[in-house]
Amino acid sequence: MSISDWPVAERPRERLLGQGASALSDAELLAIFLRVGVRGKSAVDLARDLIGRFGTLSRLFSASLDELSAVPGVGPAKYVQLQAVLEMARRSLGQEMQQVTVFSSPGAVRDYLRLHLASLRHEVFFALWLDAQNRLMAAEELFSGTLTQTSVYPREVVKTALARNAAAVILAHNHPSGVAEPSSADTSLTHELKRALALVDVRVLDHFIVAGNAPPLSFAERGLL
């Protein structure tokens, strides 16, 4: 049965209009994006297949073109649309943080980092460079590594801070394992970077660990900064 044959109150688009996007399941939201299914399957059925194949929306979003195209009914056009939607979400959050201080929008900071880092399958080290009013000036990946580790060089971080003319920074890295707990190496590196950046009057406001769909872990909130 196609979605057009469902009772109106059960159709994803009508439910979103009546109850809001938060009322829909992951599969229903994805079905609205897909718009149509394939022979023998509605868009919701296809969405459920995709989530079942990749496990989570995060893994689906990080899938390569080849991985996504391996699913019947999903090809390059859907991959391009999905990447465009994700990039618009990243830019929207980035623009929000440029207009307000990061302390007045902590949820946006966490959401922004999750969109950039949560689905990656290798470790990266990331920086949000801030001005004197703690507004976002630039966001960039500084180092990239393997599944389990990334080499971070304090001297290069300091050079980048000076090039950006930053007054403060929020550091972040991801744990592809899905476990957000900081290691002793994470803590030592944070302290080393804080000392190095203090020499050039750049404040380290926080260091986040992003792991899967859980809220990013904050070193500042843990008292580790």
C-alpha positions as CSV (number, residue, x, y, z in Angstrom):
1,M,0.0,0.0,0.0
2,S,1.4,3.4,-1.0
3,I,1.5,6.2,1.5
4,S,-1.2,8.0,-0.5
5,D,-3.6,5.2,0.4
6,W,-3.0,5.6,4.2
7,P,-5.4,7.4,6.4
8,V,-4.6,11.1,6.2
9,A,-3.9,11.3,9.9
10,E,-1.2,8.7,9.5
11,R,0.7,10.1,6.6
12,P,4.1,11.6,7.6
13,R,3.7,14.9,5.8
14,E,0.3,15.5,7.2
15,R,1.5,14.5,10.7
16,L,4.4,16.9,10.5
17,L,2.1,19.7,9.5
18,G,-0.3,18.9,12.3
19,Q,2.0,17.9,15.1
20,G,5.5,19.2,14.2
21,A,8.6,17.4,13.0
22,S,9.5,16.2,16.5
23,A,6.5,14.0,16.5
24,L,7.8,11.9,13.7
25,S,10.0,8.8,13.9
26,D,13.4,8.7,12.1
27,A,11.9,6.6,9.4
28,E,9.0,9.0,8.8
29,L,11.3,12.0,8.6
30,L,13.6,10.2,6.2
31,A,10.5,9.1,4.1
32,I,9.5,12.8,3.7
33,F,13.0,13.4,2.3
34,L,12.9,10.4,0.0
35,R,9.4,11.4,-1.2
36,V,8.9,8.1,-3.1
37,G,9.6,4.4,-2.5
38,V,10.4,1.6,-4.9
39,R,8.3,-1.1,-6.4
40,G,6.6,-3.0,-3.6
41,K,7.8,-0.6,-0.9
42,S,6.5,2.7,0.3
43,A,8.9,5.6,1.1
44,V,8.5,4.7,4.8
45,D,9.5,1.1,4.1
46,L,12.5,2.2,2.1
47,A,13.5,4.6,5.0
48,R,13.2,1.8,7.5
49,D,15.4,-0.4,5.3
50,L,18.0,2.4,5.1
51,I,18.1,2.9,8.9
52,G,18.3,-0.8,9.4
53,R,21.2,-1.1,6.9
54,F,23.2,1.7,8.4
55,G,22.1,1.5,12.0
56,T,21.6,5.1,12.8
57,L,20.9,8.4,11.0
58,S,24.4,9.5,11.7
59,R,25.9,6.5,9.9
60,L,23.4,7.0,7.1
61,F,24.5,10.6,6.7
62,S,28.2,9.7,6.6
63,A,27.7,6.9,4.0
64,S,29.6,7.3,0.8
65,L,28.0,7.6,-2.6
66,D,28.8,3.9,-3.3
67,E,27.4,2.7,0.0
68,L,24.2,4.7,-0.5
69,S,23.8,3.7,-4.2
70,A,24.0,0.1,-3.2
71,V,20.4,0.4,-1.8
72,P,17.8,0.0,-4.6
73,G,15.9,3.2,-5.1
74,V,18.7,5.5,-3.7
75,G,21.2,6.9,-6.1
76,P,23.5,9.9,-6.8
77,A,20.6,12.4,-6.8
78,K,19.5,11.4,-3.2
79,Y,23.1,11.4,-2.1
80,V,23.6,15.0,-3.4
81,Q,20.4,16.1,-1.8
82,L,21.3,14.6,1.5
83,Q,24.7,16.2,1.6
84,A,23.2,19.6,0.7
85,V,20.7,19.3,3.6
86,L,23.5,18.5,6.0
87,E,25.7,21.3,4.8
88,M,22.8,23.8,5.2
89,A,22.2,22.6,8.7
90,R,25.9,23.1,9.5
91,R,25.9,26.6,8.0
92,S,22.7,27.6,9.8
93,L,24.3,26.7,13.2
94,G,27.5,28.4,12.3
95,Q,25.7,31.6,11.4
96,E,23.8,31.4,14.7
97,M,27.1,31.2,16.6
98,Q,28.5,34.2,14.6
99,Q,25.6,36.4,15.7
100,V,25.6,35.5,19.4
101,T,28.2,34.5,22.0
102,V,28.8,30.8,22.4
103,F,27.8,31.0,26.1
104,S,24.3,32.2,25.1
105,S,23.9,29.3,22.7
106,P,25.5,26.2,24.2
107,G,23.1,23.9,22.5
108,A,24.1,25.3,19.1
109,V,27.8,24.6,19.8
110,R,27.0,20.9,20.7
111,D,24.8,20.5,17.7
112,Y,27.3,22.1,15.4
113,L,30.1,19.7,16.6
114,R,27.9,16.7,16.3
115,L,26.9,17.5,12.7
116,H,30.6,17.8,11.8
117,L,32.2,15.0,13.9
118,A,29.7,12.4,15.1
119,S,29.5,10.3,12.0
120,L,33.2,10.3,11.1
121,R,34.9,6.9,11.1
122,H,38.3,8.3,11.9
123,E,39.5,10.7,14.6
124,V,39.9,14.4,13.8
125,F,40.9,17.3,15.9
126,F,38.7,20.4,15.4
127,A,38.7,24.1,16.6
128,L,36.1,26.8,16.8
129,W,38.1,30.1,16.8
130,L,36.3,32.9,18.6
131,D,36.7,36.7,18.8
132,A,36.9,38.8,21.9
133,Q,33.1,38.6,22.4
134,N,33.2,34.8,22.1
135,R,31.5,34.8,18.7
136,L,32.5,32.3,16.1
137,M,35.0,33.5,13.6
138,A,36.1,30.3,12.0
139,A,35.7,26.5,12.4
140,E,38.2,24.1,11.0
141,E,39.7,20.6,11.1
142,L,43.3,20.9,12.3
143,F,44.4,17.3,12.3
144,S,43.1,14.0,11.0
145,G,44.1,10.5,12.1
146,T,43.2,6.9,12.2
147,L,40.3,5.0,13.8
148,T,41.7,5.3,17.2
149,Q,44.2,8.3,17.4
150,T,45.2,11.6,16.0
151,S,48.6,13.4,16.3
152,V,48.1,16.9,17.5
153,Y,51.0,19.4,17.5
154,P,50.6,22.4,19.9
155,R,53.0,24.5,17.9
156,E,50.7,24.2,14.8
157,V,47.6,25.0,16.9
158,V,49.3,28.2,18.2
159,K,50.3,29.2,14.7
160,T,46.8,28.8,13.5
161,A,45.4,30.8,16.4
162,L,47.7,33.7,15.6
163,A,46.8,33.5,11.9
164,R,43.1,33.6,12.8
165,N,43.7,36.5,15.2
166,A,41.6,34.5,17.7
167,A,40.9,35.6,21.3
168,A,39.6,32.2,22.4
169,V,39.0,28.7,21.1
170,I,36.8,25.7,21.8
171,L,38.6,22.5,21.0
172,A,36.9,19.3,20.0
173,H,37.7,15.8,18.7
174,N,35.7,12.7,18.1
175,H,35.8,9.1,19.3
176,P,34.6,6.8,16.5
177,S,34.3,4.0,19.1
178,G,31.2,5.8,20.5
179,V,32.7,6.1,24.0
180,A,33.0,9.7,25.0
181,E,35.1,9.2,28.2
182,P,38.4,11.2,28.0
183,S,41.6,9.3,28.2
184,S,44.6,10.4,30.2
185,A,46.2,11.4,26.9
186,D,43.2,13.6,26.1
187,T,43.4,15.4,29.4
188,S,47.2,15.9,29.1
189,L,46.9,17.2,25.6
190,T,44.2,19.7,26.7
191,H,46.4,21.1,29.5
192,E,49.4,21.3,27.1
193,L,47.4,23.2,24.6
194,K,45.9,25.5,27.2
195,R,49.4,26.4,28.4
196,A,50.7,26.9,24.9
197,L,47.8,29.1,23.8
198,A,48.0,31.2,27.0
199,L,51.4,32.3,25.9
200,V,49.8,34.1,23.0
201,D,46.7,35.3,25.0
202,V,44.3,32.8,23.5
203,R,41.9,31.3,26.0
204,V,40.7,27.7,25.8
205,L,37.1,27.9,26.8
206,D,36.3,24.2,26.5
207,H,37.3,20.9,24.9
208,F,34.5,18.6,23.7
209,I,34.6,14.9,22.9
210,V,32.0,13.9,20.3
211,A,31.0,10.2,20.3
212,G,28.0,9.0,18.4
213,N,24.6,10.4,19.1
214,A,25.2,11.2,22.8
215,P,25.6,14.8,23.8
216,P,29.3,15.8,23.4
217,L,31.3,15.6,26.7
218,S,32.5,18.9,28.0
219,F,35.9,19.1,29.8
220,A,34.8,22.4,31.4
221,E,31.7,20.8,32.9
222,R,33.7,17.8,34.1
223,G,36.2,20.1,35.8
224,L,39.0,18.9,33.6
225,L,40.0,22.2,32.1
